[in-house]
Amino acid sequence: MTGEDPGPLIRLFGVTGGRARPVGESFDLVAIVTTVEMPFEPIGLVPEHLDVLSACRRPTPVADVAAHLKLPLNITRVLLSELRREGLVTIDRPRPMGKTIDERIYREVLHGIRGL
């Protein structure tokens, strides 16, 4: 034994309870996560679960959730699938490109409003 810190792997193992794969229907990086409800008593939720619930009050892509948590994508997917199973978040496929408004347009409109 070297006495070195085992690093983040042990912590990640604990966060997911040793699970490496999400449960339920699969979802990709651009799927949209939205908090359905915040539990009054956060019993059984790890701090990362609470961070997800807070971050996803507005619809948020899975990739952004992982970046916010500063966790690997597979760990984030496990956490998200647990929250979905408990009915605390929804995970939806993004709308087809033809039905969404370009973010660039929003930025231009915002810039124009600020210029007034």
C-alpha positions, 0 to 999 in steps of 0.5 A: 500500500502506497498511502496515496489518496485513492482519488475521485474514483472512490468518491464516484463509486460512492455517489452512484452506489457502484452503478456504472449504467443508467436505469430505464430508457437511454438518453443522449447528451442533448436530451433535455432535463427538467426538474418536476418537483423539489422534495421537501425532505431530501431523504436519500438524495446525495448532494449531487442529486440536489445540485441537479434538481436545482440546476434543472429548474429550467430545461437543461441539456444533459451535457450542461448538467454534467459540466455543472456537476463537474462529473463524468458523463456516465456518472451524471447519466446514472444520477439523472436516471435515478432522479427520473425513476423517482419522478423528480425530473423528466428527460426529453429528446430535443425538438427537431431543428426545424421547430426551434428558433435559432439561439443566434436570433435570440442573442441579436434581439437581446442585443438590440433591446439592450441598445435601446 
